[in-house]
């Protein structure tokens, strides 16, 4: 699955993506996902992931890649 939105906050083992509706989704990871080093706060990105995305629950999936969106 994938979600497109704006990177709001990047930390050591997580980042937050805000979708076009203003909903924020915190995404955590063990190893830095492909492409994360190429983006920064405020960039519009598409995140490809496995698992379930939730605003309330801890993200239990895997982030496959982070790519700048047009």
BADRENMAR-638459 format. One record per residue: x, y, z of N, C-alpha, C in turn. Coordinates in nm, 2 decimals. Layout:
<atoms>
<atom n_xx="X" n_yy="Y" n_zz="Z" ca_xx="X" ca_yy="Y" ca_zz="Z" c_xx="X" c_yy="Y" c_zz="Z"/>
...
</atoms>
This chain:
<atoms>
<atom n_xx="0.08" n_yy="-0.12" n_zz="0.00" ca_xx="0.00" ca_yy="0.00" ca_zz="0.00" c_xx="0.09" c_yy="0.12" c_zz="0.00"/>
<atom n_xx="0.03" n_yy="0.24" n_zz="-0.02" ca_xx="0.11" ca_yy="0.36" ca_zz="-0.02" c_xx="0.02" c_yy="0.48" c_zz="0.03"/>
<atom n_xx="0.08" n_yy="0.58" n_zz="0.08" ca_xx="0.02" ca_yy="0.71" ca_zz="0.12" c_xx="0.10" c_yy="0.82" c_zz="0.07"/>
<atom n_xx="0.04" n_yy="0.93" n_zz="0.02" ca_xx="0.11" ca_yy="1.05" ca_zz="-0.02" c_xx="0.07" c_yy="1.16" c_zz="0.07"/>
<atom n_xx="0.17" n_yy="1.23" n_zz="0.12" ca_xx="0.14" ca_yy="1.34" ca_zz="0.21" c_xx="0.27" c_yy="1.42" c_zz="0.23"/>
<atom n_xx="0.27" n_yy="1.50" n_zz="0.33" ca_xx="0.38" ca_yy="1.59" ca_zz="0.36" c_xx="0.45" c_yy="1.54" c_zz="0.49"/>
<atom n_xx="0.59" n_yy="1.53" n_zz="0.48" ca_xx="0.67" ca_yy="1.49" ca_zz="0.60" c_xx="0.66" c_yy="1.60" c_zz="0.70"/>
<atom n_xx="0.62" n_yy="1.57" n_zz="0.82" ca_xx="0.61" ca_yy="1.67" ca_zz="0.92" c_xx="0.72" c_yy="1.67" c_zz="1.02"/>
<atom n_xx="0.77" n_yy="1.55" n_zz="1.05" ca_xx="0.88" ca_yy="1.54" ca_zz="1.16" c_xx="0.96" c_yy="1.41" c_zz="1.14"/>
<atom n_xx="1.09" n_yy="1.43" n_zz="1.12" ca_xx="1.17" ca_yy="1.31" ca_zz="1.11" c_xx="1.26" c_yy="1.30" c_zz="1.23"/>
<atom n_xx="1.25" n_yy="1.18" n_zz="1.30" ca_xx="1.34" ca_yy="1.15" ca_zz="1.41" c_xx="1.42" c_yy="1.03" c_zz="1.38"/>
<atom n_xx="1.50" n_yy="0.98" n_zz="1.48" ca_xx="1.59" ca_yy="0.87" ca_zz="1.45" c_xx="1.52" c_yy="0.74" c_zz="1.40"/>
<atom n_xx="1.41" n_yy="0.71" n_zz="1.46" ca_xx="1.34" ca_yy="0.58" ca_zz="1.42" c_xx="1.20" c_yy="0.60" c_zz="1.39"/>
<atom n_xx="1.16" n_yy="0.72" n_zz="1.35" ca_xx="1.02" ca_yy="0.74" ca_zz="1.31" c_xx="1.01" c_yy="0.87" c_zz="1.23"/>
<atom n_xx="0.90" n_yy="0.89" n_zz="1.16" ca_xx="0.86" ca_yy="1.02" ca_zz="1.10" c_xx="0.71" c_yy="1.02" c_zz="1.09"/>
<atom n_xx="0.66" n_yy="1.14" n_zz="1.07" ca_xx="0.52" ca_yy="1.16" ca_zz="1.06" c_xx="0.49" c_yy="1.21" c_zz="0.92"/>
<atom n_xx="0.38" n_yy="1.16" n_zz="0.87" ca_xx="0.33" ca_yy="1.20" ca_zz="0.73" c_xx="0.19" c_yy="1.26" c_zz="0.75"/>
<atom n_xx="0.16" n_yy="1.37" n_zz="0.70" ca_xx="0.03" ca_yy="1.44" ca_zz="0.71" c_xx="-0.03" c_yy="1.43" c_zz="0.57"/>
<atom n_xx="-0.15" n_yy="1.37" n_zz="0.56" ca_xx="-0.22" ca_yy="1.35" ca_zz="0.43" c_xx="-0.29" c_yy="1.48" c_zz="0.39"/>
<atom n_xx="-0.35" n_yy="1.48" n_zz="0.27" ca_xx="-0.42" ca_yy="1.60" ca_zz="0.22" c_xx="-0.54" c_yy="1.64" c_zz="0.30"/>
<atom n_xx="-0.59" n_yy="1.55" n_zz="0.39" ca_xx="-0.70" ca_yy="1.59" ca_zz="0.48" c_xx="-0.65" c_yy="1.64" c_zz="0.61"/>
<atom n_xx="-0.52" n_yy="1.65" n_zz="0.63" ca_xx="-0.47" ca_yy="1.70" ca_zz="0.75" c_xx="-0.45" c_yy="1.60" c_zz="0.86"/>
<atom n_xx="-0.47" n_yy="1.47" n_zz="0.83" ca_xx="-0.45" ca_yy="1.36" ca_zz="0.92" c_xx="-0.31" c_yy="1.32" c_zz="0.93"/>
<atom n_xx="-0.26" n_yy="1.31" n_zz="1.05" ca_xx="-0.11" ca_yy="1.28" ca_zz="1.08" c_xx="-0.10" c_yy="1.13" c_zz="1.11"/>
<atom n_xx="0.00" n_yy="1.06" n_zz="1.05" ca_xx="0.02" ca_yy="0.92" ca_zz="1.07" c_xx="0.17" c_yy="0.91" c_zz="1.11"/>
<atom n_xx="0.20" n_yy="0.86" n_zz="1.23" ca_xx="0.34" ca_yy="0.84" ca_zz="1.27" c_xx="0.38" c_yy="0.70" c_zz="1.22"/>
<atom n_xx="0.50" n_yy="0.70" n_zz="1.16" ca_xx="0.55" ca_yy="0.57" ca_zz="1.10" c_xx="0.69" c_yy="0.55" c_zz="1.16"/>
<atom n_xx="0.70" n_yy="0.43" n_zz="1.22" ca_xx="0.83" ca_yy="0.40" ca_zz="1.29" c_xx="0.90" c_yy="0.29" c_zz="1.20"/>
<atom n_xx="1.03" n_yy="0.28" n_zz="1.22" ca_xx="1.11" ca_yy="0.18" ca_zz="1.14" c_xx="1.23" c_yy="0.14" c_zz="1.23"/>
<atom n_xx="1.28" n_yy="0.02" n_zz="1.19" ca_xx="1.40" ca_yy="-0.03" ca_zz="1.26" c_xx="1.52" c_yy="0.01" c_zz="1.18"/>
<atom n_xx="1.52" n_yy="-0.01" n_zz="1.05" ca_xx="1.63" ca_yy="0.04" ca_zz="0.96" c_xx="1.58" c_yy="0.15" c_zz="0.88"/>
<atom n_xx="1.66" n_yy="0.25" n_zz="0.85" ca_xx="1.62" ca_yy="0.36" ca_zz="0.77" c_xx="1.57" c_yy="0.32" c_zz="0.63"/>
<atom n_xx="1.44" n_yy="0.35" n_zz="0.60" ca_xx="1.38" ca_yy="0.31" ca_zz="0.47" c_xx="1.46" c_yy="0.38" c_zz="0.35"/>
<atom n_xx="1.45" n_yy="0.31" n_zz="0.24" ca_xx="1.51" ca_yy="0.36" ca_zz="0.12" c_xx="1.45" c_yy="0.49" c_zz="0.08"/>
<atom n_xx="1.53" n_yy="0.59" n_zz="0.06" ca_xx="1.48" ca_yy="0.72" ca_zz="0.01" c_xx="1.46" c_yy="0.82" c_zz="0.13"/>
<atom n_xx="1.46" n_yy="0.78" n_zz="0.25" ca_xx="1.43" ca_yy="0.87" ca_zz="0.36" c_xx="1.54" c_yy="0.98" c_zz="0.37"/>
<atom n_xx="1.67" n_yy="0.94" n_zz="0.34" ca_xx="1.78" ca_yy="1.04" ca_zz="0.35" c_xx="1.77" c_yy="1.15" c_zz="0.25"/>
<atom n_xx="1.69" n_yy="1.12" n_zz="0.14" ca_xx="1.68" ca_yy="1.22" ca_zz="0.03" c_xx="1.56" c_yy="1.32" c_zz="0.05"/>
<atom n_xx="1.49" n_yy="1.31" n_zz="0.16" ca_xx="1.38" ca_yy="1.40" ca_zz="0.18" c_xx="1.39" c_yy="1.47" c_zz="0.32"/>
<atom n_xx="1.32" n_yy="1.58" n_zz="0.34" ca_xx="1.33" ca_yy="1.66" ca_zz="0.46" c_xx="1.19" c_yy="1.71" c_zz="0.50"/>
<atom n_xx="1.18" n_yy="1.76" n_zz="0.62" ca_xx="1.05" ca_yy="1.82" ca_zz="0.67" c_xx="0.99" c_yy="1.91" c_zz="0.56"/>
<atom n_xx="0.86" n_yy="1.90" n_zz="0.54" ca_xx="0.79" ca_yy="1.98" ca_zz="0.44" c_xx="0.78" c_yy="1.93" c_zz="0.30"/>
<atom n_xx="0.86" n_yy="1.82" n_zz="0.27" ca_xx="0.86" ca_yy="1.76" ca_zz="0.14" c_xx="0.73" c_yy="1.68" c_zz="0.12"/>
<atom n_xx="0.67" n_yy="1.69" n_zz="0.00" ca_xx="0.56" ca_yy="1.60" ca_zz="-0.03" c_xx="0.62" c_yy="1.47" c_zz="-0.08"/>
<atom n_xx="0.58" n_yy="1.36" n_zz="-0.02" ca_xx="0.63" ca_yy="1.23" ca_zz="-0.05" c_xx="0.52" c_yy="1.12" c_zz="-0.06"/>
<atom n_xx="0.56" n_yy="1.01" n_zz="-0.13" ca_xx="0.48" ca_yy="0.89" ca_zz="-0.13" c_xx="0.56" c_yy="0.79" c_zz="-0.05"/>
<atom n_xx="0.49" n_yy="0.73" n_zz="0.05" ca_xx="0.55" ca_yy="0.63" ca_zz="0.13" c_xx="0.48" c_yy="0.49" c_zz="0.09"/>
<atom n_xx="0.56" n_yy="0.40" n_zz="0.05" ca_xx="0.51" ca_yy="0.26" ca_zz="0.02" c_xx="0.54" c_yy="0.18" c_zz="0.15"/>
<atom n_xx="0.44" n_yy="0.10" n_zz="0.19" ca_xx="0.45" ca_yy="0.03" ca_zz="0.32" c_xx="0.37" c_yy="-0.10" c_zz="0.31"/>
<atom n_xx="0.40" n_yy="-0.19" n_zz="0.41" ca_xx="0.32" ca_yy="-0.31" ca_zz="0.43" c_xx="0.26" c_yy="-0.29" c_zz="0.56"/>
<atom n_xx="0.15" n_yy="-0.37" n_zz="0.59" ca_xx="0.08" ca_yy="-0.36" ca_zz="0.72" c_xx="-0.03" c_yy="-0.26" c_zz="0.72"/>
<atom n_xx="-0.08" n_yy="-0.23" n_zz="0.84" ca_xx="-0.19" ca_yy="-0.14" ca_zz="0.86" c_xx="-0.14" c_yy="0.00" c_zz="0.90"/>
<atom n_xx="-0.21" n_yy="0.10" n_zz="0.84" ca_xx="-0.18" ca_yy="0.24" ca_zz="0.88" c_xx="-0.29" c_yy="0.29" c_zz="0.97"/>
<atom n_xx="-0.25" n_yy="0.35" n_zz="1.08" ca_xx="-0.35" ca_yy="0.40" ca_zz="1.18" c_xx="-0.30" c_yy="0.53" c_zz="1.25"/>
<atom n_xx="-0.39" n_yy="0.62" n_zz="1.28" ca_xx="-0.35" ca_yy="0.74" ca_zz="1.35" c_xx="-0.34" c_yy="0.71" c_zz="1.50"/>
<atom n_xx="-0.41" n_yy="0.61" n_zz="1.55" ca_xx="-0.41" ca_yy="0.58" ca_zz="1.70" c_xx="-0.31" c_yy="0.47" c_zz="1.73"/>
<atom n_xx="-0.30" n_yy="0.37" n_zz="1.65" ca_xx="-0.22" ca_yy="0.25" ca_zz="1.69" c_xx="-0.08" c_yy="0.27" c_zz="1.64"/>
<atom n_xx="0.01" n_yy="0.20" n_zz="1.71" ca_xx="0.15" ca_yy="0.20" ca_zz="1.67" c_xx="0.16" c_yy="0.13" c_zz="1.54"/>
<atom n_xx="0.24" n_yy="0.19" n_zz="1.45" ca_xx="0.26" ca_yy="0.13" ca_zz="1.31" c_xx="0.33" c_yy="0.00" c_zz="1.33"/>
<atom n_xx="0.27" n_yy="-0.11" n_zz="1.28" ca_xx="0.33" ca_yy="-0.24" ca_zz="1.29" c_xx="0.38" c_yy="-0.30" c_zz="1.16"/>
<atom n_xx="0.38" n_yy="-0.22" n_zz="1.06" ca_xx="0.42" ca_yy="-0.27" ca_zz="0.93" c_xx="0.57" c_yy="-0.24" c_zz="0.90"/>
<atom n_xx="0.60" n_yy="-0.24" n_zz="0.77" ca_xx="0.73" ca_yy="-0.22" ca_zz="0.72" c_xx="0.73" c_yy="-0.11" c_zz="0.62"/>
<atom n_xx="0.81" n_yy="-0.01" n_zz="0.63" ca_xx="0.82" ca_yy="0.10" ca_zz="0.53" c_xx="0.91" c_yy="0.05" c_zz="0.42"/>
<atom n_xx="0.86" n_yy="0.04" n_zz="0.30" ca_xx="0.94" ca_yy="-0.02" ca_zz="0.18" c_xx="1.02" c_yy="0.10" c_zz="0.12"/>
<atom n_xx="0.96" n_yy="0.21" n_zz="0.10" ca_xx="1.04" ca_yy="0.32" ca_zz="0.04" c_xx="0.97" c_yy="0.46" c_zz="0.07"/>
<atom n_xx="1.05" n_yy="0.56" n_zz="0.06" ca_xx="1.00" ca_yy="0.70" ca_zz="0.07" c_xx="1.05" c_yy="0.77" c_zz="-0.06"/>
<atom n_xx="0.96" n_yy="0.83" n_zz="-0.14" ca_xx="1.00" ca_yy="0.90" ca_zz="-0.26" c_xx="0.93" c_yy="1.03" c_zz="-0.27"/>
<atom n_xx="1.00" n_yy="1.13" n_zz="-0.32" ca_xx="0.94" ca_yy="1.26" ca_zz="-0.34" c_xx="0.83" c_yy="1.25" c_zz="-0.43"/>
<atom n_xx="0.72" n_yy="1.32" n_zz="-0.40" ca_xx="0.60" ca_yy="1.32" ca_zz="-0.49" c_xx="0.60" c_yy="1.45" c_zz="-0.57"/>
<atom n_xx="0.53" n_yy="1.44" n_zz="-0.68" ca_xx="0.52" ca_yy="1.56" ca_zz="-0.77" c_xx="0.40" c_yy="1.64" c_zz="-0.73"/>
</atoms>
